[in-house]
Amino acid sequence: MEKNFDTVAFKERLEDQNSFPALYMFKFIVPNGKESEIAALLPNNEMKVKTSSKGNYVSATIKAMMPDSQSIIDVYEKAAKIEGVISL
């Protein structure tokens, strides 16, 4: 996640808007060829991918049952380490 990202506020927002455990939808945009790194973040869940019109990027959507808000934040923090990733 970005260094200036407020994880405390995000965690509070997640807890206000969800009742855990909850089905959470993750969306990422990554350079083409990096989708396997995204899939590895949540390996036991189906990932839907869509390639951009020029083929340079792939959007990846994964729905996963998450036990708590911290688990969601942990996934985003791991994703932030993937070169070129954009978390939505």
PyMOL Python script that loads the backbone (N, CA, C, O; Angstrom):
from pymol import cmd

cmd.read_pdbstr("""\
ATOM      1  N   MET A   1       0.842  -1.173   0.000  1.00  0.00           N
ATOM      2  CA  MET A   1       0.000   0.000   0.000  1.00  0.00           C
ATOM      3  C   MET A   1       0.889   1.240   0.000  1.00  0.00           C
ATOM      4  O   MET A   1       2.050   1.187   0.405  1.00  0.00           O
ATOM      5  N   GLU A   2       0.341   2.325  -0.448  1.00  0.00           N
ATOM      6  CA  GLU A   2       1.118   3.552  -0.474  1.00  0.00           C
ATOM      7  C   GLU A   2       1.567   3.901   0.935  1.00  0.00           C
ATOM      8  O   GLU A   2       0.873   3.598   1.905  1.00  0.00           O
ATOM      9  N   LYS A   3       2.714   4.531   1.047  1.00  0.00           N
ATOM     10  CA  LYS A   3       3.239   4.874   2.356  1.00  0.00           C
ATOM     11  C   LYS A   3       2.334   5.840   3.103  1.00  0.00           C
ATOM     12  O   LYS A   3       2.297   5.826   4.333  1.00  0.00           O
ATOM     13  N   ASN A   4       1.605   6.679   2.377  1.00  0.00           N
ATOM     14  CA  ASN A   4       0.735   7.642   3.042  1.00  0.00           C
ATOM     15  C   ASN A   4      -0.688   7.119   3.193  1.00  0.00           C
ATOM     16  O   ASN A   4      -1.584   7.875   3.570  1.00  0.00           O
ATOM     17  N   PHE A   5      -0.908   5.844   2.908  1.00  0.00           N
ATOM     18  CA  PHE A   5      -2.233   5.247   3.028  1.00  0.00           C
ATOM     19  C   PHE A   5      -2.571   5.074   4.498  1.00  0.00           C
ATOM     20  O   PHE A   5      -1.762   4.552   5.266  1.00  0.00           O
ATOM     21  N   ASP A   6      -3.747   5.506   4.892  1.00  0.00           N
ATOM     22  CA  ASP A   6      -4.191   5.447   6.289  1.00  0.00           C
ATOM     23  C   ASP A   6      -4.863   4.104   6.557  1.00  0.00           C
ATOM     24  O   ASP A   6      -6.065   3.949   6.339  1.00  0.00           O
ATOM     25  N   THR A   7      -4.083   3.138   7.031  1.00  0.00           N
ATOM     26  CA  THR A   7      -4.630   1.801   7.266  1.00  0.00           C
ATOM     27  C   THR A   7      -5.627   1.791   8.423  1.00  0.00           C
ATOM     28  O   THR A   7      -6.555   0.983   8.428  1.00  0.00           O
ATOM     29  N   VAL A   8      -5.448   2.667   9.390  1.00  0.00           N
ATOM     30  CA  VAL A   8      -6.379   2.724  10.522  1.00  0.00           C
ATOM     31  C   VAL A   8      -7.763   3.148  10.038  1.00  0.00           C
ATOM     32  O   VAL A   8      -8.764   2.531  10.402  1.00  0.00           O
ATOM     33  N   ALA A   9      -7.824   4.189   9.226  1.00  0.00           N
ATOM     34  CA  ALA A   9      -9.104   4.666   8.692  1.00  0.00           C
ATOM     35  C   ALA A   9      -9.730   3.618   7.775  1.00  0.00           C
ATOM     36  O   ALA A   9     -10.944   3.415   7.800  1.00  0.00           O
ATOM     37  N   PHE A  10      -8.901   2.950   6.961  1.00  0.00           N
ATOM     38  CA  PHE A  10      -9.410   1.916   6.061  1.00  0.00           C
ATOM     39  C   PHE A  10      -9.990   0.757   6.873  1.00  0.00           C
ATOM     40  O   PHE A  10     -11.054   0.235   6.540  1.00  0.00           O
ATOM     41  N   LYS A  11      -9.295   0.356   7.934  1.00  0.00           N
ATOM     42  CA  LYS A  11      -9.766  -0.734   8.784  1.00  0.00           C
ATOM     43  C   LYS A  11     -11.111  -0.365   9.428  1.00  0.00           C
ATOM     44  O   LYS A  11     -12.029  -1.185   9.472  1.00  0.00           O
ATOM     45  N   GLU A  12     -11.218   0.852   9.919  1.00  0.00           N
ATOM     46  CA  GLU A  12     -12.477   1.307  10.522  1.00  0.00           C
ATOM     47  C   GLU A  12     -13.607   1.291   9.490  1.00  0.00           C
ATOM     48  O   GLU A  12     -14.728   0.885   9.793  1.00  0.00           O
ATOM     49  N   ARG A  13     -13.305   1.731   8.286  1.00  0.00           N
ATOM     50  CA  ARG A  13     -14.305   1.756   7.216  1.00  0.00           C
ATOM     51  C   ARG A  13     -14.757   0.337   6.861  1.00  0.00           C
ATOM     52  O   ARG A  13     -15.949   0.086   6.684  1.00  0.00           O
ATOM     53  N   LEU A  14     -13.803  -0.581   6.760  1.00  0.00           N
ATOM     54  CA  LEU A  14     -14.141  -1.979   6.473  1.00  0.00           C
ATOM     55  C   LEU A  14     -15.056  -2.550   7.554  1.00  0.00           C
ATOM     56  O   LEU A  14     -16.027  -3.245   7.255  1.00  0.00           O
ATOM     57  N   GLU A  15     -14.738  -2.252   8.804  1.00  0.00           N
ATOM     58  CA  GLU A  15     -15.526  -2.790   9.909  1.00  0.00           C
ATOM     59  C   GLU A  15     -16.907  -2.156   9.984  1.00  0.00           C
ATOM     60  O   GLU A  15     -17.864  -2.807  10.402  1.00  0.00           O
ATOM     61  N   ASP A  16     -17.018  -0.906   9.588  1.00  0.00           N
ATOM     62  CA  ASP A  16     -18.322  -0.241   9.566  1.00  0.00           C
ATOM     63  C   ASP A  16     -19.213  -0.777   8.454  1.00  0.00           C
ATOM     64  O   ASP A  16     -20.432  -0.852   8.612  1.00  0.00           O
ATOM     65  N   GLN A  17     -18.606  -1.151   7.325  1.00  0.00           N
ATOM     66  CA  GLN A  17     -19.381  -1.545   6.149  1.00  0.00           C
ATOM     67  C   GLN A  17     -19.555  -3.046   5.985  1.00  0.00           C
ATOM     68  O   GLN A  17     -20.292  -3.482   5.101  1.00  0.00           O
ATOM     69  N   ASN A  18     -18.898  -3.844   6.811  1.00  0.00           N
ATOM     70  CA  ASN A  18     -18.965  -5.296   6.674  1.00  0.00           C
ATOM     71  C   ASN A  18     -19.215  -5.955   8.022  1.00  0.00           C
ATOM     72  O   ASN A  18     -18.883  -5.414   9.076  1.00  0.00           O
ATOM     73  N   SER A  19     -19.804  -7.129   7.954  1.00  0.00           N
ATOM     74  CA  SER A  19     -19.975  -7.978   9.124  1.00  0.00           C
ATOM     75  C   SER A  19     -19.126  -9.216   8.857  1.00  0.00           C
ATOM     76  O   SER A  19     -19.428  -9.987   7.945  1.00  0.00           O
ATOM     77  N   PHE A  20     -18.079  -9.411   9.634  1.00  0.00           N
ATOM     78  CA  PHE A  20     -17.122 -10.486   9.364  1.00  0.00           C
ATOM     79  C   PHE A  20     -17.513 -11.768  10.054  1.00  0.00           C
ATOM     80  O   PHE A  20     -18.066 -11.748  11.154  1.00  0.00           O
ATOM     81  N   PRO A  21     -17.221 -12.909   9.396  1.00  0.00           N
ATOM     82  CA  PRO A  21     -16.547 -13.046   8.105  1.00  0.00           C
ATOM     83  C   PRO A  21     -17.428 -12.510   6.976  1.00  0.00           C
ATOM     84  O   PRO A  21     -18.656 -12.523   7.063  1.00  0.00           O
ATOM     85  N   ALA A  22     -16.771 -12.041   5.916  1.00  0.00           N
ATOM     86  CA  ALA A  22     -17.494 -11.422   4.803  1.00  0.00           C
ATOM     87  C   ALA A  22     -16.845 -11.773   3.471  1.00  0.00           C
ATOM     88  O   ALA A  22     -15.634 -11.972   3.376  1.00  0.00           O
ATOM     89  N   LEU A  23     -17.696 -11.843   2.442  1.00  0.00           N
ATOM     90  CA  LEU A  23     -17.191 -12.023   1.088  1.00  0.00           C
ATOM     91  C   LEU A  23     -16.703 -10.663   0.608  1.00  0.00           C
ATOM     92  O   LEU A  23     -17.474  -9.704   0.569  1.00  0.00           O
ATOM     93  N   TYR A  24     -15.436 -10.574   0.246  1.00  0.00           N
ATOM     94  CA  TYR A  24     -14.836  -9.298  -0.151  1.00  0.00           C
ATOM     95  C   TYR A  24     -14.309  -9.416  -1.581  1.00  0.00           C
ATOM     96  O   TYR A  24     -13.723 -10.432  -1.952  1.00  0.00           O
ATOM     97  N   MET A  25     -14.520  -8.383  -2.366  1.00  0.00           N
ATOM     98  CA  MET A  25     -14.064  -8.385  -3.752  1.00  0.00           C
ATOM     99  C   MET A  25     -12.804  -7.521  -3.881  1.00  0.00           C
ATOM    100  O   MET A  25     -12.823  -6.318  -3.621  1.00  0.00           O
ATOM    101  N   PHE A  26     -11.724  -8.166  -4.286  1.00  0.00           N
ATOM    102  CA  PHE A  26     -10.459  -7.478  -4.548  1.00  0.00           C
ATOM    103  C   PHE A  26     -10.359  -7.214  -6.037  1.00  0.00           C
ATOM    104  O   PHE A  26     -10.690  -8.083  -6.844  1.00  0.00           O
ATOM    105  N   LYS A  27      -9.904  -6.016  -6.415  1.00  0.00           N
ATOM    106  CA  LYS A  27      -9.681  -5.686  -7.824  1.00  0.00           C
ATOM    107  C   LYS A  27      -8.284  -5.087  -7.954  1.00  0.00           C
ATOM    108  O   LYS A  27      -7.889  -4.192  -7.206  1.00  0.00           O
ATOM    109  N   PHE A  28      -7.560  -5.613  -8.924  1.00  0.00           N
ATOM    110  CA  PHE A  28      -6.197  -5.153  -9.177  1.00  0.00           C
ATOM    111  C   PHE A  28      -6.000  -4.970 -10.671  1.00  0.00           C
ATOM    112  O   PHE A  28      -6.641  -5.640 -11.481  1.00  0.00           O
ATOM    113  N   ILE A  29      -5.111  -4.063 -11.026  1.00  0.00           N
ATOM    114  CA  ILE A  29      -4.640  -3.928 -12.399  1.00  0.00           C
ATOM    115  C   ILE A  29      -3.135  -4.160 -12.344  1.00  0.00           C
ATOM    116  O   ILE A  29      -2.424  -3.541 -11.552  1.00  0.00           O
ATOM    117  N   VAL A  30      -2.668  -5.059 -13.198  1.00  0.00           N
ATOM    118  CA  VAL A  30      -1.245  -5.397 -13.211  1.00  0.00           C
ATOM    119  C   VAL A  30      -0.748  -5.471 -14.647  1.00  0.00           C
ATOM    120  O   VAL A  30      -1.532  -5.697 -15.570  1.00  0.00           O
ATOM    121  N   PRO A  31       0.564  -5.280 -14.838  1.00  0.00           N
ATOM    122  CA  PRO A  31       1.116  -5.478 -16.175  1.00  0.00           C
ATOM    123  C   PRO A  31       0.869  -6.917 -16.626  1.00  0.00           C
ATOM    124  O   PRO A  31       0.907  -7.840 -15.813  1.00  0.00           O
ATOM    125  N   ASN A  32       0.618  -7.104 -17.910  1.00  0.00           N
ATOM    126  CA  ASN A  32       0.389  -8.434 -18.464  1.00  0.00           C
ATOM    127  C   ASN A  32       1.553  -9.344 -18.080  1.00  0.00           C
ATOM    128  O   ASN A  32       2.717  -8.965 -18.214  1.00  0.00           O
ATOM    129  N   GLY A  33       1.237 -10.523 -17.612  1.00  0.00           N
ATOM    130  CA  GLY A  33       2.255 -11.477 -17.180  1.00  0.00           C
ATOM    131  C   GLY A  33       2.411 -11.546 -15.670  1.00  0.00           C
ATOM    132  O   GLY A  33       3.039 -12.471 -15.155  1.00  0.00           O
ATOM    133  N   LYS A  34       1.848 -10.579 -14.956  1.00  0.00           N
ATOM    134  CA  LYS A  34       1.955 -10.554 -13.498  1.00  0.00           C
ATOM    135  C   LYS A  34       0.715 -11.122 -12.810  1.00  0.00           C
ATOM    136  O   LYS A  34       0.644 -11.149 -11.582  1.00  0.00           O
ATOM    137  N   GLU A  35      -0.270 -11.578 -13.603  1.00  0.00           N
ATOM    138  CA  GLU A  35      -1.512 -12.049 -12.998  1.00  0.00           C
ATOM    139  C   GLU A  35      -1.313 -13.260 -12.091  1.00  0.00           C
ATOM    140  O   GLU A  35      -2.089 -13.462 -11.156  1.00  0.00           O
ATOM    141  N   SER A  36      -0.295 -14.062 -12.350  1.00  0.00           N
ATOM    142  CA  SER A  36      -0.049 -15.220 -11.488  1.00  0.00           C
ATOM    143  C   SER A  36       0.390 -14.786 -10.090  1.00  0.00           C
ATOM    144  O   SER A  36       0.126 -15.478  -9.107  1.00  0.00           O
ATOM    145  N   GLU A  37       1.064 -13.632 -10.011  1.00  0.00           N
ATOM    146  CA  GLU A  37       1.469 -13.110  -8.701  1.00  0.00           C
ATOM    147  C   GLU A  37       0.242 -12.662  -7.903  1.00  0.00           C
ATOM    148  O   GLU A  37       0.199 -12.811  -6.682  1.00  0.00           O
ATOM    149  N   ILE A  38      -0.747 -12.116  -8.597  1.00  0.00           N
ATOM    150  CA  ILE A  38      -1.994 -11.718  -7.935  1.00  0.00           C
ATOM    151  C   ILE A  38      -2.748 -12.964  -7.482  1.00  0.00           C
ATOM    152  O   ILE A  38      -3.246 -13.012  -6.357  1.00  0.00           O
ATOM    153  N   ALA A  39      -2.834 -13.966  -8.343  1.00  0.00           N
ATOM    154  CA  ALA A  39      -3.535 -15.207  -8.005  1.00  0.00           C
ATOM    155  C   ALA A  39      -2.916 -15.866  -6.773  1.00  0.00           C
ATOM    156  O   ALA A  39      -3.625 -16.489  -5.983  1.00  0.00           O
ATOM    157  N   ALA A  40      -1.609 -15.735  -6.606  1.00  0.00           N
ATOM    158  CA  ALA A  40      -0.915 -16.337  -5.471  1.00  0.00           C
ATOM    159  C   ALA A  40      -1.292 -15.682  -4.141  1.00  0.00           C
ATOM    160  O   ALA A  40      -1.092 -16.279  -3.083  1.00  0.00           O
ATOM    161  N   LEU A  41      -1.833 -14.467  -4.181  1.00  0.00           N
ATOM    162  CA  LEU A  41      -2.243 -13.794  -2.947  1.00  0.00           C
ATOM    163  C   LEU A  41      -3.425 -14.497  -2.287  1.00  0.00           C
ATOM    164  O   LEU A  41      -3.516 -14.557  -1.061  1.00  0.00           O
ATOM    165  N   LEU A  42      -4.317 -15.023  -3.099  1.00  0.00           N
ATOM    166  CA  LEU A  42      -5.518 -15.710  -2.620  1.00  0.00           C
ATOM    167  C   LEU A  42      -5.672 -16.996  -3.430  1.00  0.00           C
ATOM    168  O   LEU A  42      -6.568 -17.093  -4.268  1.00  0.00           O
ATOM    169  N   PRO A  43      -4.803 -17.990  -3.188  1.00  0.00           N
ATOM    170  CA  PRO A  43      -4.689 -19.154  -4.073  1.00  0.00           C
ATOM    171  C   PRO A  43      -5.915 -20.062  -4.156  1.00  0.00           C
ATOM    172  O   PRO A  43      -6.070 -20.771  -5.150  1.00  0.00           O
ATOM    173  N   ASN A  44      -6.767 -20.066  -3.176  1.00  0.00           N
ATOM    174  CA  ASN A  44      -7.905 -20.987  -3.187  1.00  0.00           C
ATOM    175  C   ASN A  44      -9.186 -20.320  -3.666  1.00  0.00           C
ATOM    176  O   ASN A  44     -10.282 -20.796  -3.370  1.00  0.00           O
ATOM    177  N   ASN A  45      -9.055 -19.223  -4.401  1.00  0.00           N
ATOM    178  CA  ASN A  45     -10.212 -18.482  -4.878  1.00  0.00           C
ATOM    179  C   ASN A  45     -10.119 -18.270  -6.387  1.00  0.00           C
ATOM    180  O   ASN A  45      -9.031 -18.161  -6.952  1.00  0.00           O
ATOM    181  N   GLU A  46     -11.279 -18.216  -7.019  1.00  0.00           N
ATOM    182  CA  GLU A  46     -11.329 -18.008  -8.464  1.00  0.00           C
ATOM    183  C   GLU A  46     -10.974 -16.564  -8.794  1.00  0.00           C
ATOM    184  O   GLU A  46     -11.431 -15.629  -8.137  1.00  0.00           O
ATOM    185  N   MET A  47     -10.153 -16.406  -9.820  1.00  0.00           N
ATOM    186  CA  MET A  47      -9.768 -15.073 -10.275  1.00  0.00           C
ATOM    187  C   MET A  47     -10.292 -14.876 -11.692  1.00  0.00           C
ATOM    188  O   MET A  47     -10.054 -15.704 -12.571  1.00  0.00           O
ATOM    189  N   LYS A  48     -11.006 -13.778 -11.904  1.00  0.00           N
ATOM    190  CA  LYS A  48     -11.462 -13.419 -13.241  1.00  0.00           C
ATOM    191  C   LYS A  48     -10.509 -12.362 -13.778  1.00  0.00           C
ATOM    192  O   LYS A  48     -10.178 -11.400 -13.084  1.00  0.00           O
ATOM    193  N   VAL A  49     -10.068 -12.549 -15.023  1.00  0.00           N
ATOM    194  CA  VAL A  49      -9.128 -11.608 -15.622  1.00  0.00           C
ATOM    195  C   VAL A  49      -9.689 -11.042 -16.911  1.00  0.00           C
ATOM    196  O   VAL A  49     -10.458 -11.693 -17.618  1.00  0.00           O
ATOM    197  N   LYS A  50      -9.293  -9.837 -17.196  1.00  0.00           N
ATOM    198  CA  LYS A  50      -9.669  -9.178 -18.439  1.00  0.00           C
ATOM    199  C   LYS A  50      -8.455  -8.404 -18.918  1.00  0.00           C
ATOM    200  O   LYS A  50      -7.894  -7.590 -18.183  1.00  0.00           O
ATOM    201  N   THR A  51      -8.057  -8.659 -20.143  1.00  0.00           N
ATOM    202  CA  THR A  51      -6.895  -7.993 -20.722  1.00  0.00           C
ATOM    203  C   THR A  51      -7.305  -6.655 -21.305  1.00  0.00           C
ATOM    204  O   THR A  51      -8.379  -6.530 -21.893  1.00  0.00           O
ATOM    205  N   SER A  52      -6.448  -5.650 -21.144  1.00  0.00           N
ATOM    206  CA  SER A  52      -6.737  -4.326 -21.690  1.00  0.00           C
ATOM    207  C   SER A  52      -6.746  -4.371 -23.214  1.00  0.00           C
ATOM    208  O   SER A  52      -6.256  -5.329 -23.812  1.00  0.00           O
ATOM    209  N   SER A  53      -7.299  -3.342 -23.841  1.00  0.00           N
ATOM    210  CA  SER A  53      -7.439  -3.330 -25.302  1.00  0.00           C
ATOM    211  C   SER A  53      -6.096  -3.437 -26.024  1.00  0.00           C
ATOM    212  O   SER A  53      -6.024  -4.045 -27.092  1.00  0.00           O
ATOM    213  N   LYS A  54      -5.045  -2.868 -25.472  1.00  0.00           N
ATOM    214  CA  LYS A  54      -3.714  -2.961 -26.089  1.00  0.00           C
ATOM    215  C   LYS A  54      -2.932  -4.182 -25.616  1.00  0.00           C
ATOM    216  O   LYS A  54      -1.870  -4.492 -26.156  1.00  0.00           O
ATOM    217  N   GLY A  55      -3.460  -4.876 -24.606  1.00  0.00           N
ATOM    218  CA  GLY A  55      -2.802  -6.080 -24.114  1.00  0.00           C
ATOM    219  C   GLY A  55      -1.673  -5.840 -23.146  1.00  0.00           C
ATOM    220  O   GLY A  55      -0.969  -6.779 -22.775  1.00  0.00           O
ATOM    221  N   ASN A  56      -1.482  -4.599 -22.726  1.00  0.00           N
ATOM    222  CA  ASN A  56      -0.379  -4.292 -21.807  1.00  0.00           C
ATOM    223  C   ASN A  56      -0.704  -4.606 -20.352  1.00  0.00           C
ATOM    224  O   ASN A  56       0.188  -4.904 -19.558  1.00  0.00           O
ATOM    225  N   TYR A  57      -1.991  -4.538 -20.008  1.00  0.00           N
ATOM    226  CA  TYR A  57      -2.410  -4.709 -18.620  1.00  0.00           C
ATOM    227  C   TYR A  57      -3.519  -5.737 -18.512  1.00  0.00           C
ATOM    228  O   TYR A  57      -4.212  -6.043 -19.483  1.00  0.00           O
ATOM    229  N   VAL A  58      -3.668  -6.262 -17.304  1.00  0.00           N
ATOM    230  CA  VAL A  58      -4.722  -7.215 -17.000  1.00  0.00           C
ATOM    231  C   VAL A  58      -5.424  -6.728 -15.743  1.00  0.00           C
ATOM    232  O   VAL A  58      -4.778  -6.368 -14.758  1.00  0.00           O
ATOM    233  N   SER A  59      -6.761  -6.720 -15.785  1.00  0.00           N
ATOM    234  CA  SER A  59      -7.502  -6.444 -14.552  1.00  0.00           C
ATOM    235  C   SER A  59      -7.868  -7.798 -13.956  1.00  0.00           C
ATOM    236  O   SER A  59      -8.307  -8.705 -14.663  1.00  0.00           O
ATOM    237  N   ALA A  60      -7.682  -7.918 -12.660  1.00  0.00           N
ATOM    238  CA  ALA A  60      -7.952  -9.168 -11.956  1.00  0.00           C
ATOM    239  C   ALA A  60      -8.940  -8.902 -10.837  1.00  0.00           C
ATOM    240  O   ALA A  60      -8.779  -7.965 -10.055  1.00  0.00           O
ATOM    241  N   THR A  61      -9.968  -9.742 -10.773  1.00  0.00           N
ATOM    242  CA  THR A  61     -10.975  -9.642  -9.728  1.00  0.00           C
ATOM    243  C   THR A  61     -11.032 -10.972  -8.995  1.00  0.00           C
ATOM    244  O   THR A  61     -11.166 -12.030  -9.609  1.00  0.00           O
ATOM    245  N   ILE A  62     -10.931 -10.902  -7.688  1.00  0.00           N
ATOM    246  CA  ILE A  62     -10.997 -12.104  -6.857  1.00  0.00           C
ATOM    247  C   ILE A  62     -11.983 -11.846  -5.723  1.00  0.00           C
ATOM    248  O   ILE A  62     -11.863 -10.856  -5.000  1.00  0.00           O
ATOM    249  N   LYS A  63     -12.952 -12.735  -5.572  1.00  0.00           N
ATOM    250  CA  LYS A  63     -13.860 -12.683  -4.434  1.00  0.00           C
ATOM    251  C   LYS A  63     -13.395 -13.737  -3.444  1.00  0.00           C
ATOM    252  O   LYS A  63     -13.194 -14.900  -3.796  1.00  0.00           O
ATOM    253  N   ALA A  64     -13.229 -13.309  -2.195  1.00  0.00           N
ATOM    254  CA  ALA A  64     -12.741 -14.242  -1.179  1.00  0.00           C
ATOM    255  C   ALA A  64     -13.455 -13.987   0.142  1.00  0.00           C
ATOM    256  O   ALA A  64     -13.764 -12.848   0.493  1.00  0.00           O
ATOM    257  N   MET A  65     -13.709 -15.070   0.864  1.00  0.00           N
ATOM    258  CA  MET A  65     -14.291 -14.950   2.190  1.00  0.00           C
ATOM    259  C   MET A  65     -13.156 -14.555   3.141  1.00  0.00           C
ATOM    260  O   MET A  65     -12.165 -15.269   3.290  1.00  0.00           O
ATOM    261  N   MET A  66     -13.334 -13.406   3.772  1.00  0.00           N
ATOM    262  CA  MET A  66     -12.292 -12.884   4.648  1.00  0.00           C
ATOM    263  C   MET A  66     -12.768 -12.909   6.098  1.00  0.00           C
ATOM    264  O   MET A  66     -13.889 -12.491   6.387  1.00  0.00           O
ATOM    265  N   PRO A  67     -11.930 -13.392   7.008  1.00  0.00           N
ATOM    266  CA  PRO A  67     -12.351 -13.526   8.405  1.00  0.00           C
ATOM    267  C   PRO A  67     -12.458 -12.203   9.162  1.00  0.00           C
ATOM    268  O   PRO A  67     -13.255 -12.069  10.091  1.00  0.00           O
ATOM    269  N   ASP A  68     -11.635 -11.217   8.749  1.00  0.00           N
ATOM    270  CA  ASP A  68     -11.657  -9.933   9.458  1.00  0.00           C
ATOM    271  C   ASP A  68     -11.010  -8.851   8.596  1.00  0.00           C
ATOM    272  O   ASP A  68     -10.433  -9.136   7.547  1.00  0.00           O
ATOM    273  N   SER A  69     -11.117  -7.616   9.054  1.00  0.00           N
ATOM    274  CA  SER A  69     -10.596  -6.486   8.282  1.00  0.00           C
ATOM    275  C   SER A  69      -9.079  -6.529   8.139  1.00  0.00           C
ATOM    276  O   SER A  69      -8.550  -6.117   7.107  1.00  0.00           O
ATOM    277  N   GLN A  70      -8.375  -7.016   9.145  1.00  0.00           N
ATOM    278  CA  GLN A  70      -6.915  -7.066   9.072  1.00  0.00           C
ATOM    279  C   GLN A  70      -6.452  -8.006   7.964  1.00  0.00           C
ATOM    280  O   GLN A  70      -5.426  -7.756   7.332  1.00  0.00           O
ATOM    281  N   SER A  71      -7.189  -9.072   7.726  1.00  0.00           N
ATOM    282  CA  SER A  71      -6.844 -10.009   6.652  1.00  0.00           C
ATOM    283  C   SER A  71      -6.918  -9.324   5.286  1.00  0.00           C
ATOM    284  O   SER A  71      -6.101  -9.597   4.407  1.00  0.00           O
ATOM    285  N   ILE A  72      -7.887  -8.445   5.115  1.00  0.00           N
ATOM    286  CA  ILE A  72      -8.023  -7.691   3.866  1.00  0.00           C
ATOM    287  C   ILE A  72      -6.833  -6.750   3.699  1.00  0.00           C
ATOM    288  O   ILE A  72      -6.241  -6.672   2.622  1.00  0.00           O
ATOM    289  N   ILE A  73      -6.490  -6.047   4.756  1.00  0.00           N
ATOM    290  CA  ILE A  73      -5.350  -5.131   4.718  1.00  0.00           C
ATOM    291  C   ILE A  73      -4.064  -5.896   4.412  1.00  0.00           C
ATOM    292  O   ILE A  73      -3.219  -5.412   3.659  1.00  0.00           O
ATOM    293  N   ASP A  74      -3.914  -7.079   4.987  1.00  0.00           N
ATOM    294  CA  ASP A  74      -2.720  -7.898   4.737  1.00  0.00           C
ATOM    295  C   ASP A  74      -2.587  -8.245   3.254  1.00  0.00           C
ATOM    296  O   ASP A  74      -1.484  -8.218   2.709  1.00  0.00           O
ATOM    297  N   VAL A  75      -3.707  -8.571   2.597  1.00  0.00           N
ATOM    298  CA  VAL A  75      -3.669  -8.890   1.164  1.00  0.00           C
ATOM    299  C   VAL A  75      -3.216  -7.671   0.374  1.00  0.00           C
ATOM    300  O   VAL A  75      -2.365  -7.781  -0.509  1.00  0.00           O
ATOM    301  N   TYR A  76      -3.783  -6.509   0.689  1.00  0.00           N
ATOM    302  CA  TYR A  76      -3.383  -5.285  -0.020  1.00  0.00           C
ATOM    303  C   TYR A  76      -1.908  -4.950   0.211  1.00  0.00           C
ATOM    304  O   TYR A  76      -1.234  -4.475  -0.703  1.00  0.00           O
ATOM    305  N   GLU A  77      -1.407  -5.189   1.408  1.00  0.00           N
ATOM    306  CA  GLU A  77       0.008  -4.913   1.687  1.00  0.00           C
ATOM    307  C   GLU A  77       0.914  -5.854   0.892  1.00  0.00           C
ATOM    308  O   GLU A  77       1.966  -5.433   0.410  1.00  0.00           O
ATOM    309  N   LYS A  78       0.526  -7.102   0.751  1.00  0.00           N
ATOM    310  CA  LYS A  78       1.306  -8.055  -0.063  1.00  0.00           C
ATOM    311  C   LYS A  78       1.232  -7.668  -1.540  1.00  0.00           C
ATOM    312  O   LYS A  78       2.229  -7.741  -2.259  1.00  0.00           O
ATOM    313  N   ALA A  79       0.048  -7.257  -1.984  1.00  0.00           N
ATOM    314  CA  ALA A  79      -0.123  -6.861  -3.385  1.00  0.00           C
ATOM    315  C   ALA A  79       0.731  -5.657  -3.727  1.00  0.00           C
ATOM    316  O   ALA A  79       1.239  -5.554  -4.843  1.00  0.00           O
ATOM    317  N   ALA A  80       0.894  -4.747  -2.782  1.00  0.00           N
ATOM    318  CA  ALA A  80       1.671  -3.529  -3.018  1.00  0.00           C
ATOM    319  C   ALA A  80       3.132  -3.837  -3.345  1.00  0.00           C
ATOM    320  O   ALA A  80       3.831  -2.994  -3.908  1.00  0.00           O
ATOM    321  N   LYS A  81       3.594  -5.030  -2.999  1.00  0.00           N
ATOM    322  CA  LYS A  81       4.982  -5.418  -3.270  1.00  0.00           C
ATOM    323  C   LYS A  81       5.168  -5.922  -4.700  1.00  0.00           C
ATOM    324  O   LYS A  81       6.298  -6.118  -5.147  1.00  0.00           O
ATOM    325  N   ILE A  82       4.065  -6.132  -5.418  1.00  0.00           N
ATOM    326  CA  ILE A  82       4.145  -6.588  -6.806  1.00  0.00           C
ATOM    327  C   ILE A  82       4.386  -5.384  -7.692  1.00  0.00           C
ATOM    328  O   ILE A  82       3.638  -4.408  -7.648  1.00  0.00           O
ATOM    329  N   GLU A  83       5.433  -5.458  -8.498  1.00  0.00           N
ATOM    330  CA  GLU A  83       5.822  -4.335  -9.344  1.00  0.00           C
ATOM    331  C   GLU A  83       4.715  -3.990 -10.337  1.00  0.00           C
ATOM    332  O   GLU A  83       4.230  -4.851 -11.071  1.00  0.00           O
ATOM    333  N   GLY A  84       4.327  -2.718 -10.345  1.00  0.00           N
ATOM    334  CA  GLY A  84       3.355  -2.216 -11.304  1.00  0.00           C
ATOM    335  C   GLY A  84       1.907  -2.412 -10.941  1.00  0.00           C
ATOM    336  O   GLY A  84       1.030  -2.070 -11.734  1.00  0.00           O
ATOM    337  N   VAL A  85       1.617  -2.955  -9.757  1.00  0.00           N
ATOM    338  CA  VAL A  85       0.228  -3.229  -9.364  1.00  0.00           C
ATOM    339  C   VAL A  85      -0.511  -1.931  -9.005  1.00  0.00           C
ATOM    340  O   VAL A  85       0.058  -1.005  -8.428  1.00  0.00           O
ATOM    341  N   ILE A  86      -1.776  -1.905  -9.363  1.00  0.00           N
ATOM    342  CA  ILE A  86      -2.687  -0.840  -8.936  1.00  0.00           C
ATOM    343  C   ILE A  86      -3.837  -1.535  -8.233  1.00  0.00           C
ATOM    344  O   ILE A  86      -4.510  -2.382  -8.820  1.00  0.00           O
ATOM    345  N   SER A  87      -4.063  -1.180  -6.986  1.00  0.00           N
ATOM    346  CA  SER A  87      -5.168  -1.749  -6.213  1.00  0.00           C
ATOM    347  C   SER A  87      -6.347  -0.826  -6.291  1.00  0.00           C
ATOM    348  O   SER A  87      -6.216   0.382  -6.096  1.00  0.00           O
ATOM    349  N   LEU A  88      -7.504  -1.390  -6.574  1.00  0.00           N
ATOM    350  CA  LEU A  88      -8.718  -0.572  -6.665  1.00  0.00           C
ATOM    351  C   LEU A  88      -9.616  -0.839  -5.476  1.00  0.00           C
ATOM    352  O   LEU A  88     -10.689  -0.247  -5.368  1.00  0.00           O
TER     353      LEU A  88
END
""", "prot")
cmd.dss("prot")
cmd.show_as("cartoon", "prot")
cmd.util.cbc("prot")
cmd.orient("prot")
